Amino acid sequence: MTKSRPSVSSFLSTSSKAQQTQQELSQAMERINQLEQELAAQRQQIESQIERDKIQSAVVPIKQILRRSYKSRREKDPQAFKELVHSIATYGFRGSIWLQRLPDGQLRLIAGETRLDAAIAAGLTEIPADIAEVDDITAVKLSRVENVRRRNLNVIDDTEELLYLLTLVLQQSREQVKKLLYRYKNTLEGNSSIDPQIRTTIESLFTEVAPDLEITTFISSRLPLCDLPVDVQQAYNAGQLEYTKAIILGRIEDETKRKELLRSTVEEGLSLSALKQRLKSASGRTTIDKIEKLHFQIQAINHKSIHKLSIEQRCQLKQTLAELEALVQQKLQELESLEQE
């Protein structure tokens, strides 16, 4: 029986698929080479901050790796992550992740969270790692080496990492650090005072790990992002909101109104000014009610109630009222700015 010859269309189709496969292979290899160059640059930068005898290379079981107490990368580009998983599954894991050896011998992630997640998704059970003998503060500073090279760094991620680093350096809780930062800003504006040593520590840290970020900008524009409602954070992390809109939506305490405005902002692509206008018409009365309530609460502070306070409590009350006065002035300025828009 005579074999039928393949048709021209079949031959061209096979040839086209081969060319496509070759092109995909070339693109994958190019991406791998690019990643290896980035990892080499990262390694060189990290090694410049650690003594060589404090770094050890090893292949580590993934199940032994502890995650950090904060999340430094909550959103991932789905396509880029898929390509990374495919690359690892096809060509193996290139480079290494960075781990910190804790005093009890356990290993905690410093840098390489996305690559670690991709290795897990690719089915790996162990991974090459460079293990550093460093303290917690140094570990977070090293983590920022990876953050700085990111092209699409999430602002919330970066803010959370800086805030966590401040808790370590100042040896204060997250909420206490936030209060100190607001006091720092009020001090610069002449409305409060702060311990000179704490002020120096804050300024030195930003100079070292975030030299391009103004501290006052971090306090005014970044800190509010850390306390956004879950739905607003999710929309921001998904790239559906700019952080300026996220901050405004996050201030809406009425959940029903916030969800409605969030939906409108995402689906209709509302501009910042349009969002402000809708918010102004939707929640003006609620805001006024809250201010009036606060007004009555302050009026209720009389001579008799103050007389019952200790000297320390009176000082604290005086300081709180001074800070409240400064905050009221700030809000008045914001209102004036909105009226001029």
matplotlib code that plots the C-alpha trace (Angstrom):
import matplotlib.pyplot as plt

x = [0.0, 1.4, 1.9, 0.2, 2.5, 1.9, 0.0, 1.7, -0.6, 0.3, 4.0, 3.6, 1.6, 4.3, 7.0, 5.1, 4.7, 8.4, 9.2, 6.8, 8.4, 11.8, 10.8, 9.2, 12.4, 14.6, 12.3, 12.5, 16.3, 16.5, 14.3, 16.4, 19.7, 18.1, 16.9, 20.4, 22.0, 19.5, 20.2, 24.0, 23.6, 21.4, 23.9, 26.8, 24.9, 23.8, 27.3, 28.7, 26.8, 27.7, 31.0, 31.7, 32.3, 28.7, 27.2, 26.7, 25.3, 23.1, 20.1, 17.3, 14.0, 11.3, 9.1, 11.8, 11.7, 9.8, 8.0, 8.4, 5.9, 4.9, 4.0, 6.3, 4.6, 0.8, 0.1, 1.8, 1.6, -0.3, 1.3, 4.8, 4.4, 3.1, 6.1, 8.4, 6.8, 7.1, 10.7, 11.6, 9.7, 11.4, 14.9, 15.3, 15.7, 18.4, 20.2, 19.2, 17.0, 18.3, 17.6, 18.4, 19.6, 17.8, 19.4, 17.5, 18.9, 15.7, 15.8, 13.6, 13.1, 15.0, 14.6, 13.1, 9.5, 8.0, 10.7, 10.0, 6.3, 7.0, 9.3, 6.5, 4.0, 6.5, 6.6, 10.0, 10.6, 14.0, 15.7, 19.2, 19.7, 22.3, 22.0, 23.2, 24.1, 22.5, 20.1, 16.5, 17.2, 19.9, 17.7, 14.9, 17.4, 18.7, 15.1, 14.8, 17.7, 15.3, 12.4, 14.4, 15.1, 11.4, 9.8, 6.2, 6.7, 3.4, 3.3, 1.5, 4.1, 6.9, 5.1, 4.5, 8.2, 9.4, 6.9, 8.1, 11.7, 10.8, 9.2, 12.5, 14.8, 12.6, 11.7, 8.0, 4.8, 3.3, 0.7, 3.2, 5.5, 2.6, 1.9, 5.6, 5.6, 2.5, 4.2, 7.3, 5.3, 3.5, 6.9, 8.1, 5.0, 5.6, 2.5, 4.1, 7.5, 9.4, 12.4, 15.5, 16.9, 13.8, 13.7, 17.4, 16.7, 13.8, 15.7, 18.8, 16.8, 15.0, 18.4, 19.8, 17.0, 14.7, 16.8, 14.4, 11.3, 10.4, 9.4, 6.5, 5.2, 5.5, 3.5, 0.8, 0.4, 1.7, 0.7, -3.1, -2.7, -1.8, -5.2, -7.4, -10.5, -10.0, -12.1, -10.2, -6.8, -7.8, -8.9, -5.6, -3.5, -5.3, -4.3, -7.9, -7.2, -4.6, -3.4, -4.9, -8.3, -7.7, -7.0, -10.2, -12.3, -10.6, -11.8, -15.5, -16.6, -20.1, -19.5, -22.5, -21.5, -17.9, -18.7, -21.0, -18.4, -15.7, -17.8, -18.5, -14.9, -13.7, -16.4, -16.9, -13.3, -14.1, -11.5, -10.2, -12.2, -15.4, -14.9, -14.5, -17.7, -19.7, -18.3, -19.1, -22.8, -23.1, -21.6, -21.5, -24.2, -22.5, -19.2, -20.9, -22.7, -19.4, -17.8, -20.7, -20.5, -16.8, -17.6, -20.0, -17.5, -14.8, -17.4, -18.1, -14.5, -15.0, -13.1, -14.5, -13.4, -10.0, -9.5, -9.9, -7.0, -3.4, -0.6, 0.5, -3.0, -3.4, -0.2, -1.4, -4.7, -3.0, -0.8, -3.7, -5.8, -2.8, -2.5, -6.2, -6.0, -3.2, -5.3, -8.3, -6.2, -4.9, -8.5, -9.5, -6.7, -7.8, -11.3, -10.1, -8.0, -11.0, -13.1, -10.5, -10.5]
y = [0.0, 3.4, 5.9, 9.2, 12.2, 14.9, 17.9, 21.2, 22.7, 20.0, 20.6, 24.3, 23.8, 21.6, 24.0, 26.9, 25.0, 24.2, 27.9, 28.9, 26.3, 27.6, 31.2, 30.3, 28.5, 31.4, 33.8, 31.5, 31.3, 35.0, 35.5, 33.0, 34.8, 38.1, 36.7, 35.2, 38.6, 40.2, 37.6, 38.0, 41.8, 41.2, 38.7, 41.1, 43.9, 41.7, 40.2, 43.8, 44.2, 40.8, 39.3, 36.3, 34.0, 34.6, 33.2, 29.5, 27.9, 24.8, 23.0, 23.3, 21.4, 23.9, 22.7, 23.9, 27.5, 29.9, 32.9, 36.4, 37.9, 40.4, 39.8, 41.6, 40.6, 40.2, 40.5, 38.8, 39.3, 36.1, 35.7, 36.4, 34.0, 31.3, 31.8, 31.5, 28.3, 26.9, 27.9, 26.2, 23.1, 22.9, 24.1, 23.7, 26.4, 29.0, 31.0, 30.8, 32.4, 34.2, 32.8, 34.0, 31.5, 32.3, 31.8, 28.5, 27.2, 27.6, 29.2, 32.2, 33.8, 37.1, 37.5, 35.4, 35.0, 34.9, 32.5, 30.3, 30.3, 29.4, 26.6, 25.1, 25.5, 23.7, 20.8, 21.3, 20.0, 21.5, 24.7, 26.2, 28.9, 31.3, 31.3, 34.4, 34.8, 38.2, 39.8, 40.7, 44.3, 43.4, 40.7, 43.3, 45.7, 43.0, 42.2, 45.8, 45.1, 42.9, 45.3, 48.2, 46.3, 45.5, 47.4, 47.1, 47.2, 47.4, 50.6, 48.8, 46.0, 48.6, 50.5, 47.4, 46.5, 49.9, 50.0, 46.5, 47.7, 50.7, 48.4, 46.5, 49.6, 51.6, 48.5, 49.6, 48.0, 48.7, 51.0, 52.8, 53.4, 54.9, 57.3, 58.3, 58.9, 61.2, 63.0, 63.3, 65.1, 67.3, 68.2, 69.4, 71.5, 73.0, 71.4, 68.8, 67.5, 64.2, 62.7, 63.9, 60.4, 58.9, 61.6, 60.9, 57.2, 57.6, 60.0, 57.8, 54.8, 56.5, 57.9, 54.4, 52.3, 54.7, 57.8, 58.8, 58.8, 61.9, 60.9, 63.3, 61.8, 58.3, 59.5, 61.4, 59.2, 55.7, 55.0, 55.3, 52.4, 50.0, 50.3, 50.1, 47.9, 44.4, 45.1, 48.3, 46.6, 43.8, 46.2, 48.1, 44.9, 43.8, 47.0, 48.3, 51.4, 54.1, 54.5, 58.1, 56.7, 53.8, 56.2, 58.2, 55.0, 53.6, 56.6, 55.6, 53.8, 53.0, 49.6, 49.8, 53.2, 52.2, 49.1, 51.0, 53.7, 51.1, 49.3, 52.6, 53.7, 50.3, 49.7, 53.3, 54.3, 57.3, 60.0, 61.2, 64.5, 62.5, 60.1, 63.1, 64.7, 61.5, 61.0, 64.6, 64.2, 60.7, 61.1, 64.7, 64.4, 61.3, 63.1, 66.1, 63.9, 62.4, 65.8, 67.0, 63.9, 64.6, 68.2, 67.2, 64.7, 67.4, 69.8, 67.1, 67.5, 69.8, 71.0, 68.2, 65.4, 67.0, 67.3, 63.5, 62.9, 62.2, 64.6, 62.2, 61.8, 65.6, 65.9, 63.2, 64.9, 68.2, 66.7, 64.8, 68.0, 69.8, 67.1, 67.2, 70.9, 70.5, 67.8, 70.0, 72.7, 70.2, 69.1, 72.7, 73.2, 70.0, 71.3, 74.6, 72.8, 70.7, 73.9, 75.3, 72.3]
z = [0.0, -1.0, 1.8, 1.1, 1.0, 3.6, 2.3, 1.9, 4.5, 6.9, 6.4, 6.8, 10.0, 11.5, 10.4, 12.0, 15.3, 15.3, 14.8, 17.5, 19.9, 19.0, 19.6, 23.0, 23.9, 23.0, 25.0, 28.0, 27.8, 27.5, 30.5, 32.5, 31.5, 32.6, 35.9, 36.5, 35.9, 38.3, 40.9, 40.5, 41.0, 44.0, 45.5, 45.0, 46.7, 49.7, 50.1, 50.3, 53.6, 55.2, 56.0, 53.8, 56.7, 57.8, 54.6, 53.9, 50.8, 51.1, 49.5, 52.1, 52.4, 51.6, 54.5, 57.0, 55.7, 58.0, 56.5, 57.8, 60.2, 57.5, 53.8, 51.5, 48.2, 48.4, 44.7, 41.8, 38.1, 37.2, 33.8, 35.0, 37.9, 35.5, 33.3, 36.3, 37.4, 33.9, 33.7, 37.0, 36.1, 32.7, 33.4, 37.1, 39.8, 39.0, 41.6, 45.2, 47.8, 51.0, 54.5, 58.0, 60.5, 63.8, 67.2, 67.6, 64.3, 62.3, 58.9, 58.0, 54.6, 53.8, 50.1, 47.2, 48.3, 44.8, 43.6, 46.7, 45.9, 42.2, 43.3, 45.4, 42.6, 40.3, 42.7, 44.2, 47.8, 48.3, 47.1, 46.9, 49.5, 50.9, 54.7, 56.5, 60.1, 60.8, 63.3, 62.6, 61.7, 59.2, 57.7, 57.0, 55.5, 53.2, 52.2, 51.0, 48.5, 46.7, 47.0, 45.5, 42.2, 41.7, 38.8, 40.1, 43.8, 45.7, 47.8, 50.7, 50.7, 50.9, 53.6, 55.7, 55.5, 56.5, 59.4, 60.5, 60.4, 62.5, 65.2, 65.4, 65.5, 67.9, 69.9, 70.0, 68.9, 65.4, 66.9, 69.1, 66.0, 64.1, 66.9, 67.0, 63.3, 63.5, 66.5, 64.4, 61.7, 64.2, 65.7, 62.3, 62.0, 65.4, 67.0, 69.2, 70.5, 70.3, 72.0, 70.1, 70.1, 68.5, 65.9, 65.0, 64.8, 62.4, 60.2, 60.1, 59.2, 56.2, 55.1, 55.1, 53.6, 51.8, 50.9, 48.1, 50.3, 52.3, 55.8, 55.9, 52.6, 54.1, 57.1, 55.2, 52.1, 53.0, 56.6, 56.0, 53.4, 56.1, 57.8, 54.7, 54.9, 53.4, 50.3, 49.4, 50.0, 47.7, 44.9, 45.3, 45.3, 42.1, 40.4, 40.2, 42.3, 42.6, 46.2, 46.4, 45.7, 48.1, 50.9, 50.3, 50.1, 53.2, 55.3, 54.7, 57.9, 56.6, 54.9, 52.6, 51.3, 51.0, 49.0, 46.6, 46.0, 45.6, 43.0, 41.1, 41.2, 39.8, 37.2, 36.0, 36.3, 38.4, 38.5, 41.8, 41.6, 40.7, 43.6, 46.0, 44.6, 45.1, 48.6, 49.5, 48.5, 50.0, 53.4, 54.4, 57.1, 58.7, 59.1, 60.6, 63.1, 64.2, 64.7, 66.7, 68.9, 69.5, 70.3, 73.1, 74.5, 74.8, 76.3, 79.0, 80.3, 83.2, 86.3, 88.4, 86.0, 85.6, 89.4, 89.7, 87.3, 88.5, 87.5, 84.9, 83.4, 83.3, 81.3, 79.0, 78.6, 77.8, 75.2, 73.6, 73.4, 71.8, 69.2, 68.6, 68.1, 65.5, 63.8, 63.6, 62.0, 59.5, 58.6, 58.2, 55.7, 53.8, 53.6, 52.3, 49.6, 48.5, 48.2, 45.9, 43.5]

ax = plt.figure().add_subplot(projection="3d")
ax.plot(x, y, z, "-o")
ax.set_aspect("equal")
plt.show()
